[in-house]
């Protein structure tokens, strides 16, 4: 993913702080998995967004680096637990925590990352600042859990609509991008209307980002994504692609999809046949169109921003374009 030099500076600040953020050494079985997951890499986009929002309205990025790292630690906590629930074997090209260690370790290590996130959120802030950002972060954390629960509920339902799916990914994925931007803007004392525009930008970008992620899961190159290709298909996940395919399928195609979900054919064959139906029903084109719709909403909110530093706004624009054109 090609990003601007400006965005690279924010990501470098986050990575430097992450490298120096140590978990306790004992008990090793609790804390080592936390460091392991964080060291696997990642785009570091969410914490960078917090710094960009703060910088855009005149606050020093170093002043709020702890809050940026808080967002990244929280994000990785959700990944650790999501991998358990999804029974995912690989994360960023390496074994997931519950596969490398065990299920109980994955649960407890994720829990302690959640605690660490709150510790980092408050670090270096005065009481007034904590009072302003704590409700934003806590509400977002709850919404992420709500989105995950919706995702789990979908597993036992046959009547999930594309609209429900979009609401689920707004909660599970998008609100954290919006909250990162909002927290940065609030700490920088940006005007309320600007803070809300940034939140709207982040949430719409987040939905578009997740739709792109679904497309990459189905059609991406494993060497680039670091994930098992077709993992959502093998797990019978109700992605936007699947829901749109079912909505537009012929009776024969619908029967084929139902059979593929319940049959025990080889993984490669299941993925290939499902992808063929996604293409034939126009689901790929429709999902791409939906992604672009949310990207346009994000762009509209971004265009209405009146930042102190226009160059940061431009960096945000370039970042959103890079996220939606990425190959991993």
N, C-alpha and C positions, 0 to 999 in steps of 0.2 A: 504494500500500500504506500503510495507516494504522498508524503505530507510536506507542508511548507517548512522552511527553516525556522520560522517563528514558532510554529506548533512543536517542532522538534525541541526547541529550547524548553518549553513547558514540560514536555515528556521527560527530558533529561533531568530536570529539577526533581520531578516525582521519583524517577528511578534512583537518583542519588540518595534521596531521603529513604526510600524503601531499602536500599542496600545497607543503610546505617540503622534501620529500625529492627532491633533485635528482640526476639522472643526469649523468655527464660530458657535455661539449658535443661532444667529438670521439672517434671519428669519428661525425659526425652521422647517417650512415645506419644506425648500430648502435643509438644511444641514443634518437633522436627517436621511433621507433616505440614504445618503452617508455613514454615520457611520453604519447604520443598515446593509447595504449590505456587507461592509467590515468585520463586526463582525460575519457574517454568516459562516466565515471560508473560506476554500479553500486550495489547496495544497501549494500555495506560491512558486511554482516551477519557474515561470518566473523571479521574483526578485532574487531568490536563484541562478539562472543561471548567472545573472550579477555579483553577488559577487564571484561566483566560477571562472569565467573568469578573474576577476580582481586579485583574490588571486593566481590563477594559474601562473600568470606572475609577481608576486611579489608586488602587490599593497595591501595596508591594506584595509580590508573589511569595517571597520568603516568609512574610508575616503569617500566611495561612497555609503553609505547606503541610502542617499536621492534619488540617481538615481535608486537604486533597488526598493525602495518604489514607485517611479514614475511609473515604469513598472506595478506594481501591481494595483495602482490606475487607470491607463489607462485601464488595462485589465478589471477591474470591471466596468468602464464606458461602455465599449463595451458590457458587459453582461447585464447591465441595459437596454440599448437600444435594444439589441438583443431580450431580453425577451418581450419587447413591440411589436417588429415586428413579433415575432413568436407567440404572444398571449399566452406565457407560464405562467401557474398559479403558478408553484413551482420552486424555486431555492434553492439548498442545503437543501431540506426538509422543507423549509419555504416559505410563500407567497412571490411572486416577488414584487418589489417596486410598480409597477403600479397597482397591485391587492390590496396591503395593503393600499396604498394611492390612487392615481388616475393617469390617463395617463399623464396629464400635469406635474404633479410632477415628474414622471419618466423621462420625457424629460428634464426638467430644472435641476434636480439633476444630471442627467448624464452629461449635459453640464458643470456644475460647477466642476465635477470630472475631466473632460478633462482639464479644466483650471488649476486645482490643480496639475495635472500631469506635465504640463509644468513648473509650479512654482518649483516643486520638482526637475525636471531635471536640472535646472540651479543653484539650491541652493548649495553653497559651492564650485562651480567650478570657475576656472579663465577664462578669456575671450578666451584664446586659446583652452581650453578644451571644452567650450561651442560651439565654432566654429566647432570643430571636431564631436561632438555628436549630435548637433541639427539637421543637415541634415539627419542623420541616423534615428533619432526618428521621424522626420516629414515625411520622405518618408515612413517609416513603418506605421505610423498612416494613411496616405493616402491609402496605399495598403490594410490595414485592411478594410477601407471603400469601396474600390474597390471590395474586396472579398465579402463583405456583399451585395453590389449592384448586383453582379453576382448571388448570392444566391437568391435574390429577383426576379431577371429576370427569373431565372429558373422556378419559380412558374407558369409562363404563357407560358412556352415552353414545347413541347412534344418531342423535338429532342435533348435533352441534352445528351452528350456522357460522358462516364466514364472519359475520358481525360480532358474534360472541368471541370468536378466536381473536379478532383485532382488539377487543377490549381486554382479553387475557394478556396479550403481549404488551399492551399499553401499561398494564400493572406490573407484569413480571419483568419487563425490560426497560420500557421507555421512561417511566417516572424517575428512575435513578439518574438518567442523563439530565432530565429536567431539573431534578433536585440539586445535582452538582452545580449546575449553572446558577440556580436560584440562591444557593448558600453562598457562593462566591460573590454574587451581586449584593446580597443582603449585608455581608461582612464589609463590602466596599461602600456601603451606604448609598447604593444606586436608588433612583426614584422608583416608587412602587410599580408604576406602569412599565418601566424598563425591566424590572425584575420579572414581572408577569410575562412580558414578551420573550424574555430569555427562557423562562420555564416552558412556554408554548413551543418555542423553537426546539428545545431539547426533547420534549415529549413527541412531537411529530417526527423529528429526526430519528428518535429511538424506535418508533413503529416501523419506519422505512428501513432502518438498520436491521431489525429483526426479520422483516420479510426478505431482505437480501441474504440474511443468514440462512433462512429456510431454503432459498434457491441454491446457495452454496452447498448446503448439506446434501441436497439432491444431485446437483450437477457439478459441484466443485472438484478440484484436483486434491486428493488426499495429501499429496506431498506439500501442497501450499496451505491447506486449511488446518492440517495437523489433527484432523478428525476422521473417523471412519466414514467413508462415502456411503450415503444412503442410510445412515444410522437411524434417522427418523422413520424411514420406511420399514426397516427391520424391527423397530420397536412399535410399529403400528401407531405412531404419533399422529394426532389429528392436526396436521399443519394446514396453512392456508392453501397450499398446492393441492392437498388431498381433498379438502372441503370444496374447493372450486371445481376440481375434477368430478367429484360426485354430483355436484349441482348441475353440471353441464354434460354429464355422461349419457350415452344411450343406455337402454336397458341391458344390452349385451356387455358394454364396458363396465356398467355398475356391478353386474354379476361377476365379472372378471376381478374387479377390485375387491369385492367381498371374498371371493375365493382366495385371492392372494394374501389377504389379511389372516385367513384362518388355516391356510395350507402350510405344510412343512417342507417346502421345496428348498433347494439350495439358495443361499443368500444372494449370490450373484444373479441368479435367474429372477428371483423375486424383485430385486432392485431394477434390473433391466426392463422387465415387463411393466412394472409400475411406472417407471419414467416414460415409457412409450405411451401409456395412457394419459399421463400428465400432459404430454405434448399434443396428443391427438385431440383431447377435449378442449384445448386452448387454455388450460389452467396456468401454464407458464406465462403466456401473454397477459392473462388477466391479473395474475399476481404481480407481474412487473408493472402493469398499469396502476395497480393499487399502491405499490411502492412509490411510484412517481407522484401520485396524488398527495401522499403524506410529505414527500420531499418538497413539493410545491408549497404546502402549508408552512413548512419549516422556513422555506426561503422568504415567504411573505412576512413572517414574524421577524426574521433577521433583518429584512430591508427596512422595517419600521424602527429599528433600534437607533438611538442617538447617543453613541458612546463618547466617553472622554478621549479614547484612543481609537480612531477609525482603523488603524492598521491591525488591531486585534480583531475587529469585526471582519475584516478581509480574511484574516487567518481562519476564523470560524467558517466562513463561506468555503474556503479551499478545503478545510477539513471535512465538511459535510459532503462535498463532491467526492473526496477521496474515499470516504466510508461507503458511499453508495456505488462506487465503481471498482471496489476492491475485489481481489481474487481469493482472499482468505480472511 
